[in-house]
Amino acid sequence: MVSFESDGTAISGYLARPRGDGSFPGLVVIHENRGLTPHIKDVAMRFANQGYVTLAVDFLSRVGGTDQFTTTEAAVAAIGSLSSDGVMKDAEAGVKYLQGLPYVRQDRIGVIGYCWGGGNSLLFATRNRDIRAAVVYYGPNPANIDDVANISARVLGVYGAEDTRITVNVPKLEEAMRELGKSFEYKVYQGAAHAFFNDTGARYHAESAADAWVVTLAFLDKNLRQEAS
């Protein structure tokens, strides 16, 4: 675990880095509404094994950290108490932390989020111009769709067809991004519900998760690695 400062508050995170020497692209992971779980740490390690210096931020740091919550319900309630501005500041601090590491390419930073983190990944893309790529796993659109005008990153959306509460609004996002000339691609997986990528959860959909992993790696490679030599 590592620690860095955000607006005067100590924020912790799980840092995973590739083996070997060199300069690597960086990736900030925004977790689900359950906090920095072992599953999210595993996801961070999986990205590190693919060549990304990956920081999974504990966005519950401002309320004591994920480890202090002994039940999923308590962690979910704590997530609900967080302010959007605070979350954005902590994501920004995570980007700055990565950019300060000597083995990270400052100009090759991406963000990826799942569930609650997916919505915040997209929102963060409307607030930060340092990131080159944003991946949204079954996250909602920004409350104000017009905010996508501020996006400079390329965006990938990953959704489950059974997750209708989220997926029904994807065409609105696609239209807004297209009209503004923004880069947005997405894939909707038939038979998959919300949180289908989480292999520790009841809604895990192995076939969809496996394909989404391949799609995500290809997107990140194209936008963060191909020019990072």
Buried (B, 14 or more C-beta within 10 A) or exposed (E): EEEBEBEEEEBBBBBBBBEEEEBBBBBBBBBBBBBBBEBBBBBBBBBBEBBBBBBBBBBBBBBEBBEEBEEEEEBBEBBEEBEEEBBBBBBBBBBBBBBEBEBBBBEBBBBBBBBBBBBBBBBBBBBBEBBBBBBBBBBBBBEEBEBBBBBBBBBBBBBBBBBEEBBEBBEEBBEBBEEEEBBBEBEBBEEBBBBBBBEEBEBBBEEBBEBBBEBBBEBBBEBBBEEBE
